C-alpha cells in the first residue's frame, strides 16, 4: 500500500462515511472498510474503475469536474481527493463542491517546486519523479503549484488547514516539517475543515 494512503487513513475517524474522488483501484476504501468505515469511490479511468470493482469497492463512474452536483450537502463525513487536484479543470470549484458534500476534506498533492524538480528545470528539462511520473507530453497534470500556493487558495475558499503533512520522496513525513517544506517536500497531505 502507498505510504501516503496509510497517512490519509489515519486522518479519518473510524466508522466515517467517506467519498474518495479519484479512488483509483479502491485501495484506500478497502483499508477504511477494514477499520469499520463505509465509502464510495469515484473513478473515471476504466482500468482503475474495474480494479476497484474487483476489490469489492462501491465505485461509480462520473466526472469530478462536472458531476459533483449529484452529491447532496453533508452526505459524507469526509471527502478525499488524493493526488487528483492538479488534474482537474477547475480545482477551486471542485474544492467548493467537496466542502459542501462534507465538512472535513483530505487533499493531497505533489509539490511541483520540490528541489529536485527545480534542479531538473535548471538543467533545461521538465521534472519526472515518483510523484510526477509523466513526460511533459503525456501528463494529466493541468495545474502546477507549490505548497505555499495552496494555503491562500484554501483560505479564499473558507477551508481551514487543521493539519498538514509534508512528505519526502518516499511518501514519509518530513522531520522538522515546517523547516523548508516548500523546498524539501515532494508532496503534502492536508486535512481541511470547511468554515460554514
NORZIZI-V458945 format. One record per pair of residues at least 12 apart in sequence whose C-alpha atoms are under 10 Angstrom apart, sorted by the first residue. I is the first residue (numbers start at 1). J is the second residue. Records with the same first field share a line. If there is no record, write none. Layout:
I: J, J
//
This chain:
1: 27, 28, 31
2: 27, 28, 170, 171, 172
3: 167, 170, 171, 172, 173
4: 28, 82, 83, 108, 165, 167, 170, 171, 172, 173, 187, 188, 189
5: 27, 28, 29, 31, 82, 108, 171, 189
6: 27, 28, 31, 32, 171
7: 165, 171, 172, 173, 189
8: 28, 32, 80, 82, 106, 107, 108, 165, 189, 190, 191
9: 28, 29, 31, 32, 35, 80, 106
10: 32
11: 78, 105, 106, 163, 189, 190, 191
12: 32, 37, 77, 78, 79, 80, 104, 105, 106, 191
13: 32, 35, 36, 37, 77, 78
14: 32, 33, 34, 35, 36, 37, 38
15: 32, 33, 34, 35, 36, 37, 38, 39, 77
16: 32, 33, 35, 36, 37, 38, 39, 76, 77, 78
17: 32, 33, 36, 37, 38, 39, 40, 75, 76, 77, 78, 79, 102
18: 32, 33, 37, 38, 39, 40, 41, 75, 76, 77, 78, 79, 80, 102, 104, 105
19: 38, 39, 40, 41, 42, 59, 71, 75, 76, 77, 78, 79, 80, 81, 98, 101, 102, 105
20: 39, 40, 41, 42, 43, 59, 78, 79, 80, 81, 82, 105, 106
21: 40, 41, 42, 43, 44, 59, 60, 62, 63, 64, 68, 79, 80, 81, 82, 83, 84, 85, 98, 107
22: 41, 42, 43, 44, 45, 48, 49, 59, 61, 62, 63, 64, 80, 81, 82, 83, 84, 85
23: 40, 41, 42, 43, 44, 45, 48, 49, 52, 57, 59, 60, 80, 81, 82, 83, 84
24: 41, 42, 43, 44, 45, 46, 47, 48, 49, 50, 51, 52, 59, 82
25: 41, 43, 45, 47, 48, 49, 50, 51, 52, 53, 54, 55, 57, 59
26: 39, 40, 41, 42, 43, 48, 49, 50, 51, 52, 53, 54, 55, 56, 57, 58, 59
27: 51, 52, 55, 57
28: 41, 57, 80, 82
29: 41, 52, 55, 56, 57, 58, 59
30: 52, 55, 56, 57, 58
33: 57
38: 57, 58, 76
39: 57, 58, 59, 76, 77, 78, 79
40: 57, 58, 59, 60, 76, 79
41: 53, 57, 58, 59, 60, 61, 62, 79, 80
42: 58, 59, 60, 61, 62, 63, 64
43: 59, 60, 61, 62, 63, 64
44: 59, 60, 61, 62, 63, 64
45: 61, 62, 63
46: 61
49: 61
63: 88
64: 84, 85, 88, 89, 90, 91, 94, 97, 98
65: 87, 88, 89, 90, 91, 93, 94, 97
66: 88, 89, 90, 93, 94
67: 94, 97
68: 93, 94, 97, 98, 100, 101
69: 97, 98, 100, 101
70: 101
71: 97, 98, 100, 101, 102
72: 97, 100, 101, 102
73: 97, 98, 99, 100, 101, 102, 103
74: 98, 99, 100, 101, 102, 103, 104
75: 100, 101, 102, 103
76: 98, 100, 101, 102, 103, 104, 105
77: 101, 102, 103, 104, 105
78: 98, 99, 101, 102, 103, 104, 105, 106, 191, 192, 193
79: 95, 97, 98, 99, 100, 101, 102, 103, 104, 105, 106, 107, 192
80: 98, 102, 104, 105, 106, 107, 108, 190, 191
81: 94, 95, 98, 105, 106, 107, 108, 109, 189, 190
82: 106, 107, 108, 109, 110, 188, 189, 190
83: 107, 108, 109, 110, 131, 141, 187, 188, 189
84: 107, 108, 109, 110, 140, 141
85: 107, 108, 109, 110, 141, 142, 143, 144
86: 108, 109, 110, 140, 141, 142, 143, 144, 145
87: 109, 139, 140, 141, 142, 143, 144
88: 140, 141, 142, 143
89: 141, 142, 143
90: 142, 143
91: 142, 143, 153
92: 153, 154, 156, 157
93: 157
95: 107, 153, 154, 157, 158, 159, 194
96: 154, 157, 158, 159, 194
98: 194
99: 157, 158, 159, 192, 193, 194, 195, 196
100: 194, 196
102: 193, 194
103: 159, 192, 193, 194, 195, 196
104: 159, 160, 162, 191, 192, 193, 194, 195
105: 159, 160, 161, 162, 190, 191, 192, 193, 194
106: 161, 162, 163, 164, 189, 190, 191, 192, 193
107: 164, 188, 189, 190, 191, 192
108: 164, 165, 166, 167, 187, 188, 189, 190, 191
109: 131, 144, 145, 146, 147, 150, 166, 186, 187, 188, 189, 190
110: 130, 131, 132, 144, 145, 146, 147, 166, 167, 169, 185, 186, 187, 188, 189
111: 131, 132, 144, 145, 146, 147, 148, 149, 150, 166, 167, 181, 182, 183, 184, 185, 186, 187, 188
112: 127, 131, 132, 143, 144, 145, 146, 147, 182, 183, 185, 186, 187
113: 127, 144, 145, 146, 147, 148, 182, 183, 184, 185, 186, 187
114: 127, 146, 147, 168, 169, 181, 182, 183, 184, 185, 186, 187
115: 182, 183, 184, 185, 186
116: 128, 129, 169, 183, 184, 185, 186
117: 129, 132, 183, 186
118: 183
129: 169, 186
130: 169, 170, 171, 186
131: 169, 170, 171, 186, 187
132: 186, 187
146: 181, 182, 183, 185, 186, 187, 188
147: 166, 181, 182, 183, 185, 186, 187, 188, 189
148: 181, 182, 183
149: 182
150: 190
151: 190
154: 192, 193, 194
155: 194, 195
157: 194, 195
158: 192, 193, 194, 195, 196
159: 191, 192, 193, 194, 195, 196
160: 190, 191, 192, 193, 194, 195
161: 190, 191, 192, 193, 194
162: 190, 191, 192, 193, 194
163: 189, 190, 191, 192, 193
164: 177, 178, 188, 189, 190, 191, 192
165: 177, 178, 181, 185, 187, 188, 189, 190, 191
166: 178, 181, 182, 184, 185, 186, 187, 188, 189, 190
167: 181, 184, 185, 186, 187, 188, 189
168: 181, 184, 185, 186, 187, 188
169: 184, 185, 186, 187
170: 186, 187
171: 185, 186, 187, 188
172: 185, 186, 187, 188
173: 185, 187, 188, 189
174: 186, 188
//
